[in-house]
């Protein structure tokens, strides 16, 4: 599984053999079944996850007890409640496997050790965190400025695999609409 992580890192930075060995040493392979919650709300996130295969989502419960999906991640890529993980504070959301998942995970302690041992990995880690911040800012802007149809079209254009691998109720929640509205939009786009 580590080859997927190393390929992802090497796509952004030069990675020495020594640094690759460090990644293999610190990132632990794990497998979780469909619908398994691997990090719980009101607890400090224990790990940063690299998605080798499968789909995950971050979600919380609103005041009515309904699930609100805030992030959907597909392979390859990193996922956690970033701010809470970095700050080691309680998260307001849950991290759930939408499908069976193969992941690599690293604890905050081991991430700190890894970035202290390797400037290249430290720089890569900063890039990942910056990409997360940029993604979240763009997502907030899209939710505020784009129509429901535009948000769905953008998702289809940028992440077509999500449409085929993630249940519609999660996609609808992620896009800030109810499932009936999403079904109507999908029907209109097919015509």
SERO-4910 file (N, C-alpha, C, O; in steps of 0.05 Angstrom, whole numbers):
BEGIN
 pado doro    nc1    nc2    nc3   cac1   cac2   cac3    cc1    cc2    cc3    oc1    oc2    oc3
  Unk    A     16    -24      0      0      0      0     17     25      0      8     46    -10
  Unk    A     41     24     11     57     47     13     65     59    -14     71     83    -16
  Unk    A     65     43    -35     73     53    -61     55     76    -70     64     94    -84
  Unk    A     29     74    -63     10     96    -70     17    122    -56     16    143    -68
  Unk    A     24    120    -31     32    144    -16     57    156    -28     59    180    -32
  Unk    A     77    139    -33    103    149    -43     99    161    -70    111    182    -76
  Unk    A     82    150    -87     77    161   -114     64    189   -111     71    207   -125
  Unk    A     45    191    -92     31    217    -88     51    238    -78     50    261    -87
  Unk    A     68    230    -60     88    249    -49    108    257    -72    114    281    -75
  Unk    A    117    238    -87    137    243   -108    125    260   -130    140    273   -146
  Unk    A     99    261   -133     86    278   -153     89    307   -146     86    325   -163
  Unk    A     95    313   -120     97    341   -111    125    349   -102    133    373   -104
  Unk    A    141    330    -93    168    337    -83    188    315    -91    180    292    -97
  Unk    A    214    321    -90    234    301    -93    236    286    -66    239    298    -45
  Unk    A    235    260    -68    235    243    -43    259    225    -44    261    208    -62
  Unk    A    277    227    -26    300    210    -25    292    182    -16    270    178     -5
  Unk    A    309    163    -21    304    135    -12    301    134     19    285    119     30
  Unk    A    318    150     32    317    151     61    290    162     72    279    151     90
  Unk    A    280    183     59    255    194     66    232    175     60    212    173     75
  Unk    A    234    160     38    214    140     31    213    119     52    191    110     60
  Unk    A    236    110     62    237     90     83    224    101    109    211     86    123
  Unk    A    229    126    114    216    138    138    185    137    136    172    131    155
  Unk    A    175    144    112    146    143    108    135    115    112    115    112    125
  Unk    A    149     96    101    141     68    105    141     60    134    123     46    144
  Unk    A    160     70    149    163     64    177    140     77    194    129     64    212
  Unk    A    133    102    187    114    116    204     85    113    196     67    116    213
  Unk    A     80    108    170     52    105    162     44     75    164     56     57    152
  Unk    A     23     71    180     13     44    186    -10     37    168    -29     52    166
  Unk    A     -9     13    154    -32      5    138    -55     -5    155    -51    -20    175
  Unk    A    -79      3    148   -104     -6    162   -126    -10    141   -125      2    120
  Unk    A   -144    -28    148   -167    -34    130   -192    -31    148   -193    -42    170
  Unk    A   -212    -17    137   -237    -14    152   -261    -21    134   -260    -17    110
  Unk    A   -282    -32    146   -306    -40    130   -323    -15    124   -320      6    135
  Unk    A   -341    -19    106   -361      1     98   -377     10    123   -384     -7    140
  Unk    A   -383     35    124   -398     48    146   -384     49    173   -397     55    193
  Unk    A   -359     43    174   -344     44    199   -335     73    205   -323     86    188
  Unk    A   -342     82    229   -332    109    237   -305    105    250   -302     91    270
  Unk    A   -285    118    238   -257    114    247   -248    136    265   -228    133    280
  Unk    A   -260    159    264   -255    181    283   -282    192    291   -299    197    274
  Unk    A   -286    197    317   -312    205    328   -312    235    336   -291    245    345
  Unk    A   -335    247    333   -338    275    342   -334    276    372   -337    256    387
  Unk    A   -327    300    381   -322    305    410   -298    289    421   -295    286    445
  Unk    A   -281    280    403   -256    267    411   -234    279    394   -238    289    372
  Unk    A   -210    278    404   -186    288    390   -180    268    367   -176    245    373
  Unk    A   -178    277    342   -171    259    321   -143    247    326   -124    261    331
  Unk    A   -142    221    324   -117    206    330    -98    204    306    -74    201    310
  Unk    A   -109    205    282    -92    200    258    -99    218    235   -121    229    232
  Unk    A    -79    222    218    -82    232    191    -82    208    173    -65    190    176
  Unk    A   -101    206    155   -104    183    138    -98    189    109   -105    210     99
  Unk    A    -84    170     96    -80    172     67    -97    150     55    -96    127     63
  Unk    A   -115    158     36   -134    139     24   -121    125      1   -114    137    -19
  Unk    A   -117     98      4   -106     82    -17   -129     73    -35   -128     74    -60
  Unk    A   -151     63    -23   -175     56    -38   -199     60    -20   -197     58      5
  Unk    A   -221     66    -33   -246     70    -18   -253     99    -16   -239    117    -25
  Unk    A   -276    104     -4   -287    132     -1   -294    137     28   -305    120     42
  Unk    A   -287    161     37   -293    169     64   -307    196     64   -306    211     44
  Unk    A   -320    202     86   -332    228     89   -329    238    118   -327    223    137
  Unk    A   -329    265    120   -331    278    145   -359    288    148   -370    299    129
  Unk    A   -372    283    171   -399    293    175   -404    299    204   -390    290    222
  Unk    A   -424    316    209   -433    322    236   -463    321    237   -476    319    216
  Unk    A   -474    322    261   -503    322    265   -512    351    270   -501    364    287
  Unk    A   -532    360    255   -542    387    259   -562    387    283   -565    367    296
  Unk    A   -573    410    289   -591    413    312   -615    395    311   -627    389    331
  Unk    A   -623    387    287   -646    369    283   -638    339    285   -655    321    283
  Unk    A   -612    334    288   -602    307    289   -597    295    261   -591    271    258
  Unk    A   -598    312    240   -593    303    213   -563    304    207   -549    321    217
  Unk    A   -553    285    191   -525    284    184   -520    305    162   -535    308    143
  Unk    A   -498    320    166   -489    339    146   -461    332    137   -442    333    153
  Unk    A   -458    324    112   -432    316    101   -417    341     93   -427    357     77
  Unk    A   -393    345    104   -377    368     98   -354    363     79   -343    381     67
  Unk    A   -346    338     77   -324    331     59   -327    302     50   -334    284     66
  Unk    A   -321    297     25   -320    270     14   -292    267      2   -283    284    -13
  Unk    A   -279    245      8   -252    241     -2   -250    215    -17   -261    194     -8
  Unk    A   -238    216    -40   -233    192    -56   -203    188    -60   -188    207    -56
  Unk    A   -195    164    -67   -166    159    -70   -154    173    -94   -168    178   -114
  Unk    A   -129    180    -93   -112    181    -69   -115    208    -56   -124    227    -69
  Unk    A   -109    210    -31   -110    236    -17   -110    232     13   -114    210     23
  Unk    A   -107    254     27   -107    255     56   -133    264     67   -147    281     54
  Unk    A   -140    254     90   -165    264    103   -162    261    134   -151    241    144
  Unk    A   -173    280    147   -177    280    176   -191    306    182   -196    322    164
  Unk    A   -198    311    207   -208    337    215   -182    354    220   -172    355    242
  Unk    A   -172    366    198   -145    378    199   -140    396    222   -120    392    237
  Unk    A   -157    416    226   -152    435    248   -150    421    275   -132    426    290
  Unk    A   -169    403    280   -169    389    306   -146    370    308   -134    367    330
  Unk    A   -138    358    286   -115    340    287    -89    355    293    -74    348    310
  Unk    A    -85    377    278    -61    394    282    -60    406    310    -39    405    323
  Unk    A    -83    416    319    -84    429    345    -88    410    368    -85    417    392
  Unk    A    -94    385    362   -101    364    382   -123    373    400   -121    372    425
  Unk    A   -145    382    387   -169    390    401   -192    372    392   -190    358    372
  Unk    A   -214    372    407   -237    355    400   -249    364    373   -252    388    368
  Unk    A   -255    345    357   -267    350    331   -297    352    333   -309    340    351
  Unk    A   -309    368    316   -338    371    315   -351    352    295   -376    352    292
  Unk    A   -335    336    282   -346    318    262   -335    289    265   -317    284    280
  Unk    A   -348    271    250   -340    243    249   -327    237    222   -333    250    202
  Unk    A   -309    218    222   -297    208    197   -306    180    193   -301    162    209
  Unk    A   -321    176    171   -334    150    165   -325    139    138   -322    154    119
  Unk    A   -322    113    138   -317     99    112   -343     95     98   -361     82    108
  Unk    A   -346    107     74   -370    103     58   -370     75     46   -391     63     43
  Unk    A   -346     66     38   -343     40     27   -320     26     44   -309     39     61
  Unk    A   -315      1     38   -291    -11     50   -267      5     42   -265     13     19
  Unk    A   -249      9     60   -226     27     55   -199     14     62   -197      0     83
  Unk    A   -179     19     45   -152     12     52   -138     39     56   -138     57     39
  Unk    A   -127     43     80   -115     68     87    -87     65     99    -80     43    108
  Unk    A    -72     86     98    -47     88    113    -52    110    133    -63    131    126
  Unk    A    -44    106    158    -49    127    178    -23    133    194     -5    116    196
  Unk    A    -23    158    204      0    167    220    -11    183    243    -29    200    239
  Unk    A     -1    178    266     -9    194    290      4    221    289     23    226    274
  Unk    A     -7    239    305      5    266    307     34    265    317     51    278    307
  Unk    A     38    248    337     65    245    349     85    235    327    106    246    324
  Unk    A     77    215    312     94    205    291     97    224    267    119    226    255
  Unk    A     76    240    261     79    260    240     99    281    249    115    290    233
  Unk    A     98    289    274    117    308    284    146    297    283    164    312    276
  Unk    A    149    272    290    176    259    288    185    258    259    208    265    253
  Unk    A    167    250    241    174    248    213    182    275    201    202    277    187
  Unk    A    167    296    207    173    322    196    198    334    209    212    351    197
  Unk    A    204    326    234    229    335    246    253    322    234    275    333    233
  Unk    A    250    297    224    272    282    212    277    289    183    299    285    173
  Unk    A    257    300    170    259    305    141    247    332    133    224    337    136
  Unk    A    265    349    122    255    375    112    237    371     88    218    386     84
  Unk    A    242    351     71    226    346     48    197    339     56    178    349     45
  Unk    A    195    321     76    168    313     86    155    336    100    131    339     99
  Unk    A    171    352    114    159    375    128    147    394    107    125    404    111
  Unk    A    161    399     86    151    417     64    126    405     51    107    419     45
  Unk    A    127    379     47    104    365     35     80    367     54     57    372     45
  Unk    A     84    363     80     63    365    100     50    393    100     26    396    102
  Unk    A     67    413     97     57    441     96     40    444     71     19    457     72
  Unk    A     49    433     48     33    435     23      6    422     26    -14    432     17
  Unk    A      5    398     39    -20    384     43    -39    401     60    -63    403     54
  Unk    A    -29    413     81    -45    430     99    -55    454     84    -78    462     86
  Unk    A    -38    467     68    -46    490     52    -67    482     31    -86    498     27
  Unk    A    -64    459     19    -84    450      0   -111    446     13   -132    452      2
  Unk    A   -111    436     38   -135    432     53   -149    459     59   -173    461     56
  Unk    A   -133    478     67   -144    505     73   -156    517     47   -178    528     48
  Unk    A   -142    515     25   -151    526     -1   -177    512     -9   -196    525    -18
  Unk    A   -177    485     -7   -201    470    -14   -225    480      3   -247    485     -9
  Unk    A   -222    482     29   -244    490     46   -254    519     40   -278    524     41
  Unk    A   -235    537     34   -243    564     27   -259    564      0   -279    578     -2
  Unk    A   -249    549    -19   -263    547    -45   -291    535    -42   -310    544    -54
  Unk    A   -292    514    -25   -318    501    -21   -338    520     -8   -361    521    -16
  Unk    A   -329    535     12   -347    555     25   -356    576      5   -380    583      6
  Unk    A   -338    584    -12   -346    604    -32   -366    592    -52   -385    606    -59
  Unk    A   -362    568    -61   -380    555    -79   -408    551    -67   -428    556    -80
  Unk    A   -409    543    -42   -435    540    -29   -450    566    -27   -474    567    -27
  Unk    A   -435    588    -24   -447    614    -21   -454    627    -47   -473    644    -48
  Unk    A   -440    620    -69   -444    636    -94   -455    620   -117   -466    632   -136
  Unk    A   -453    593   -117   -462    578   -140   -490    567   -135   -498    562   -112
  Unk    A   -505    563   -157   -531    550   -155   -527    520   -149   -505    510   -153
  Unk    A   -548    507   -141   -547    478   -136   -538    463   -161   -522    445   -160
  Unk    A   -549    472   -184   -542    459   -209   -512    463   -215   -499    444   -225
  Unk    A   -502    487   -211   -473    492   -216   -455    476   -197   -434    466   -205
  Unk    A   -463    474   -172   -447    458   -153   -446    429   -161   -425    416   -160
  Unk    A   -469    418   -170   -470    390   -179   -453    386   -204   -438    367   -206
  Unk    A   -456    404   -223   -440    402   -248   -410    404   -242   -394    389   -254
  Unk    A   -402    421   -224   -374    423   -217   -364    397   -204   -342    388   -210
  Unk    A   -380    385   -188   -373    359   -176   -370    338   -197   -351    323   -197
  Unk    A   -389    336   -216   -388    317   -238   -363    321   -255   -349    302   -262
  Unk    A   -357    347   -260   -333    353   -277   -307    346   -263   -289    336   -276
  Unk    A   -305    353   -237   -280    350   -223   -276    322   -210   -253    313   -207
  Unk    A   -297    310   -202   -295    284   -187   -317    265   -197   -334    257   -181
  Unk    A   -317    257   -222   -338    240   -233   -340    213   -218   -362    201   -217
  Unk    A   -318    203   -207   -319    177   -193   -336    178   -168   -347    158   -160
  Unk    A   -339    202   -156   -356    204   -132   -385    198   -139   -399    185   -123
  Unk    A   -394    207   -162   -422    203   -170   -429    173   -171   -451    165   -166
  Unk    A   -409    157   -179   -414    128   -182   -408    111   -157   -415     88   -156
  Unk    A   -396    123   -137   -387    108   -114   -397    117    -87   -392    105    -66
  Unk    A   -411    140    -87   -420    151    -61   -451    154    -62   -462    163    -82
  Unk    A   -465    145    -41   -494    147    -41   -504    176    -45   -491    195    -36
  Unk    A   -526    178    -59   -537    205    -66   -543    222    -42   -539    246    -43
  Unk    A   -552    210    -20   -558    227      3   -533    240     14   -535    263     25
  Unk    A   -510    228     12   -485    241     21   -477    263      2   -468    284     10
  Unk    A   -480    257    -24   -473    277    -44   -491    301    -41   -482    324    -42
  Unk    A   -517    297    -38   -536    319    -34   -528    336    -10   -527    360    -12
  Unk    A   -523    323     12   -516    337     36   -490    353     32   -488    376     40
  Unk    A   -470    341     19   -445    354     13   -449    379     -4   -435    399      0
  Unk    A   -468    377    -22   -473    400    -41   -493    420    -29   -500    440    -42
  Unk    A   -502    415     -4   -520    434      9   -548    434     -1   -561    455     -3
  Unk    A   -559    410     -7   -586    408    -17   -598    382     -6   -584    365      5
  Unk    A   -624    378    -10   -636    353     -1   -636    333    -24   -632    341    -48
  Unk    A   -639    307    -19   -637    287    -40   -657    290    -62   -651    284    -85
  Unk    A   -682    300    -56   -702    304    -77   -692    325    -97   -696    322   -121
  Unk    A   -681    347    -87   -670    368   -105   -648    357   -123   -647    363   -146
  Unk    A   -630    341   -111   -609    329   -127   -620    310   -148   -610    311   -171
  Unk    A   -640    294   -141   -652    276   -161   -664    292   -184   -662    285   -207
  Unk    A   -678    314   -177   -690    332   -198   -668    343   -216   -671    343   -241
  Unk    A   -646    353   -205   -624    364   -220   -612    343   -238   -606    348   -262
  Unk    A   -608    319   -228   -597    297   -244   -615    290   -268   -606    286   -290
  Unk    A   -642    289   -263   -661    284   -284   -659    305   -306   -660    299   -330
  Unk    A   -658    330   -298   -658    352   -317   -632    352   -334   -633    358   -358
  Unk    A   -610    344   -322   -584    343   -336   -584    320   -357   -570    322   -377
  Unk    A   -599    299   -352   -600    276   -370   -616    283   -395   -610    273   -417
  Unk    A   -636    300   -392   -654    307   -415   -638    321   -437   -650    328   -458
***
